Amino acid sequence: MRQLFRAFIPASLVGLILSEISLIFLCYLAGTWLVSHFLNPYLDLNAFIFDDGGLLQIAIVVACLCLGIYFQNLYSNVRVKSTTLLIQQICLVIGLAFLVQALLAYVRRPDWCLPRWAMIFGSILALIVIPAWRVVYTRVILKVIGSQRVLFLGAAPVSQEIAAHLAARPEIGMTVLGYVDDVDDGLELPAGKVVGRIKDLASVAEALKPDLIVVGMAERRRELPMSEMLHLRFSGVRFEEAAVTFEAAFGRVSTREMRPSRLVFSSDLGPRKGNLFWHSVYTLPIAALISIVAAPAMLIVAIVVKLTSPGPIFHRQVRVGLNGSTFTVFKFRSMYVDAEARTGPVWATKDDPRITPPGKWIRRFRLDEFPQLLNVLRREMALVGPRPERPEFVKTLTKQIPYYNYRHCVKPGITGWAQINYKYGDTIEDAIMKLEYDLYYIKNLAVSLDLYIIFNTLKVMLFSETAQ
């Protein structure tokens, strides 16, 4: 896997994206060639592409299709389970491209629009080529390319969790060979079986020829076969702690594998000062720009809130921020007034009766979060960061979840790594999962990761069904 934008992205996925961009471009280029040969012989293809802006017109269509494929989550899970469903999704994506072309024509930018028949021919080709290539890539190319062969030293629960995830996501490019552990030989475990004992590591590695050995021992006091491991390391086999592999595979830090010594001695676990500086530099101007652009939408939401239920437009609530300090967060009110008078502070739940009818839609598209831009401008929050929680919840979670307070070493954000990767939750297990995503963000905090999160937030706003 490669780390792009400070997020681990499988190389096979990068290859799929680049190949599909190229194929889509060729489809519309071929569509233009068909027009020049059969419908308009006076169309000079070279002049159209290089002199008349044809390259830009095709590029706009390619961008529309690639964004549509992304919004359809076809890059999140590349496995083709249903060819019919895939074709339907591509049809929807192509329809989006036609809509964009119509909008460009409406705003009188014909120089950005691909000629009608070139668009039609190119779209027909794309509808055939893209699904066919997706099937070939996932079922043939990935197998031809091969994958990294992974052997697990130790069958700890974290190792089994990683192995099951790798088996379910072939695009990651890792094949599980099995486990080496002092349990019954041949014991079936998730995504593999026990293929030998720890003392036989060298002979097992010689037979299976792994590229990577992931060390995940259930009992840390057990001795590792260091001489065998050193021999294998110098012969070209890489070793990796299960916590590192877990982070690359899941995009979060495993709290089960964290130890105080690792927190103290690790050079990259906390946020770096340089990254924190740039984080604060670009946050304010971007927040100001978004506030100006979103002002009309915020005005409409404010009117809807005021007209549909009695009470103030804004909901004010105390939240925990940087270094445990508290501040008042602003949100559009989506609940009835005095909603917690009887229940006290509780997490929002699905179909929460405290939420007003328009409030469900306001939350569904995350419109209630927009007033937090004021908190960003007041330097109490950032655009990107861990979600700010209420002091009552923080007090409880700090007692029940180790390392929970470390999420407060950066400013909370309107959006964040946990928000785009995990649903809203109302249990301790959900809080642990979100903490693991927050710790990953804190460790990898960078401008590129923030931009990646902001871009993905748009998809969450438009298509998420987990808002509460």
Secondary structure in CASP SS format (residue, H / E / C, confidence):
PFRMAT SS
TARGET T0000
AUTHOR 0000-0000-0000
METHOD secondary structure of the structure
MODEL  1
M C 1.00
R E 1.00
Q E 1.00
L E 1.00
F C 1.00
R C 1.00
A E 1.00
F E 1.00
I E 1.00
P C 1.00
A H 1.00
S H 1.00
L H 1.00
V H 1.00
G H 1.00
L H 1.00
I H 1.00
L H 1.00
S H 1.00
E H 1.00
I H 1.00
S H 1.00
L H 1.00
I H 1.00
F H 1.00
L H 1.00
C H 1.00
Y H 1.00
L H 1.00
A H 1.00
G H 1.00
T H 1.00
W H 1.00
L H 1.00
V H 1.00
S H 1.00
H H 1.00
F H 1.00
L H 1.00
N C 1.00
P C 1.00
Y C 1.00
L C 1.00
D C 1.00
L H 1.00
N H 1.00
A H 1.00
F H 1.00
I H 1.00
F H 1.00
D C 1.00
D C 1.00
G C 1.00
G H 1.00
L H 1.00
L H 1.00
Q H 1.00
I H 1.00
A H 1.00
I H 1.00
V H 1.00
V H 1.00
A H 1.00
C H 1.00
L H 1.00
C H 1.00
L H 1.00
G H 1.00
I H 1.00
Y H 1.00
F H 1.00
Q C 1.00
N C 1.00
L C 1.00
Y C 1.00
S C 1.00
N C 1.00
V C 1.00
R C 1.00
V C 1.00
K C 1.00
S C 1.00
T H 1.00
T H 1.00
L H 1.00
L H 1.00
I H 1.00
Q H 1.00
Q H 1.00
I H 1.00
C H 1.00
L H 1.00
V H 1.00
I H 1.00
G H 1.00
L H 1.00
A H 1.00
F H 1.00
L H 1.00
V H 1.00
Q H 1.00
A H 1.00
L H 1.00
L H 1.00
A H 1.00
Y H 1.00
V C 1.00
R C 1.00
R C 1.00
P H 1.00
D H 1.00
W H 1.00
C C 1.00
L C 1.00
P C 1.00
R H 1.00
W H 1.00
A H 1.00
M H 1.00
I H 1.00
F H 1.00
G H 1.00
S H 1.00
I H 1.00
L H 1.00
A H 1.00
L H 1.00
I H 1.00
V H 1.00
I H 1.00
P H 1.00
A H 1.00
W H 1.00
R H 1.00
V H 1.00
V H 1.00
Y H 1.00
T H 1.00
R H 1.00
V H 1.00
I H 1.00
L H 1.00
K H 1.00
V H 1.00
I H 1.00
G C 1.00
S C 1.00
Q E 1.00
R E 1.00
V E 1.00
L E 1.00
F E 1.00
L E 1.00
G C 1.00
A C 1.00
A C 1.00
P H 1.00
V H 1.00
S H 1.00
Q H 1.00
E H 1.00
I H 1.00
A H 1.00
A H 1.00
H H 1.00
L H 1.00
A H 1.00
A H 1.00
R C 1.00
P H 1.00
E H 1.00
I H 1.00
G C 1.00
M E 1.00
T E 1.00
V E 1.00
L E 1.00
G E 1.00
Y E 1.00
V E 1.00
D C 1.00
D C 1.00
V C 1.00
D C 1.00
D C 1.00
G C 1.00
L C 1.00
E E 1.00
L E 1.00
P C 1.00
A C 1.00
G E 1.00
K E 1.00
V E 1.00
V E 1.00
G E 1.00
R C 1.00
I H 1.00
K H 1.00
D H 1.00
L H 1.00
A H 1.00
S H 1.00
V H 1.00
A H 1.00
E H 1.00
A H 1.00
L H 1.00
K C 1.00
P C 1.00
D C 1.00
L E 1.00
I E 1.00
V E 1.00
V E 1.00
G C 1.00
M C 1.00
A C 1.00
E C 1.00
R C 1.00
R C 1.00
R C 1.00
E C 1.00
L C 1.00
P C 1.00
M H 1.00
S H 1.00
E H 1.00
M H 1.00
L H 1.00
H H 1.00
L H 1.00
R H 1.00
F H 1.00
S C 1.00
G C 1.00
V C 1.00
R E 1.00
F E 1.00
E E 1.00
E E 1.00
A H 1.00
A H 1.00
V H 1.00
T H 1.00
F H 1.00
E H 1.00
A H 1.00
A H 1.00
F H 1.00
G C 1.00
R C 1.00
V C 1.00
S C 1.00
T H 1.00
R H 1.00
E H 1.00
M C 1.00
R C 1.00
P H 1.00
S H 1.00
R H 1.00
L H 1.00
V H 1.00
F H 1.00
S C 1.00
S C 1.00
D C 1.00
L C 1.00
G C 1.00
P C 1.00
R C 1.00
K H 1.00
G H 1.00
N H 1.00
L H 1.00
F H 1.00
W H 1.00
H H 1.00
S H 1.00
V H 1.00
Y H 1.00
T H 1.00
L H 1.00
P H 1.00
I H 1.00
A H 1.00
A H 1.00
L H 1.00
I H 1.00
S H 1.00
I H 1.00
V H 1.00
A H 1.00
A H 1.00
P H 1.00
A H 1.00
M H 1.00
L H 1.00
I H 1.00
V H 1.00
A H 1.00
I H 1.00
V H 1.00
V H 1.00
K H 1.00
L H 1.00
T H 1.00
S C 1.00
P C 1.00
G C 1.00
P C 1.00
I C 1.00
F E 1.00
H E 1.00
R E 1.00
Q E 1.00
V E 1.00
R E 1.00
V E 1.00
G C 1.00
L H 1.00
N H 1.00
G H 1.00
S C 1.00
T E 1.00
F E 1.00
T E 1.00
V E 1.00
F E 1.00
K E 1.00
F E 1.00
R C 1.00
S C 1.00
M E 1.00
Y C 1.00
V C 1.00
D C 1.00
A C 1.00
E C 1.00
A C 1.00
R C 1.00
T C 1.00
G C 1.00
P C 1.00
V C 1.00
W C 1.00
A C 1.00
T C 1.00
K C 1.00
D C 1.00
D C 1.00
P C 1.00
R C 1.00
I E 1.00
T C 1.00
P H 1.00
P H 1.00
G H 1.00
K H 1.00
W H 1.00
I H 1.00
R H 1.00
R H 1.00
F C 1.00
R C 1.00
L H 1.00
D H 1.00
E H 1.00
F C 1.00
P C 1.00
Q H 1.00
L H 1.00
L H 1.00
N H 1.00
V H 1.00
L H 1.00
R C 1.00
R C 1.00
E C 1.00
M C 1.00
A E 1.00
L E 1.00
V E 1.00
G C 1.00
P C 1.00
R C 1.00
P C 1.00
E C 1.00
R C 1.00
P H 1.00
E H 1.00
F H 1.00
V H 1.00
K H 1.00
T H 1.00
L H 1.00
T H 1.00
K H 1.00
Q H 1.00
I C 1.00
P C 1.00
Y C 1.00
Y H 1.00
N H 1.00
Y H 1.00
R H 1.00
H H 1.00
C H 1.00
V C 1.00
K C 1.00
P C 1.00
G E 1.00
I E 1.00
T E 1.00
G C 1.00
W H 1.00
A H 1.00
Q H 1.00
I H 1.00
N H 1.00
Y C 1.00
K C 1.00
Y C 1.00
G C 1.00
D C 1.00
T C 1.00
I H 1.00
E H 1.00
D H 1.00
A H 1.00
I H 1.00
M H 1.00
K H 1.00
L H 1.00
E H 1.00
Y H 1.00
D H 1.00
L H 1.00
Y H 1.00
Y H 1.00
I H 1.00
K H 1.00
N H 1.00
L C 1.00
A C 1.00
V H 1.00
S H 1.00
L H 1.00
D H 1.00
L H 1.00
Y H 1.00
I H 1.00
I H 1.00
F H 1.00
N H 1.00
T H 1.00
L H 1.00
K H 1.00
V H 1.00
M H 1.00
L H 1.00
F H 1.00
S C 1.00
E C 1.00
T C 1.00
A C 1.00
Q C 1.00
END
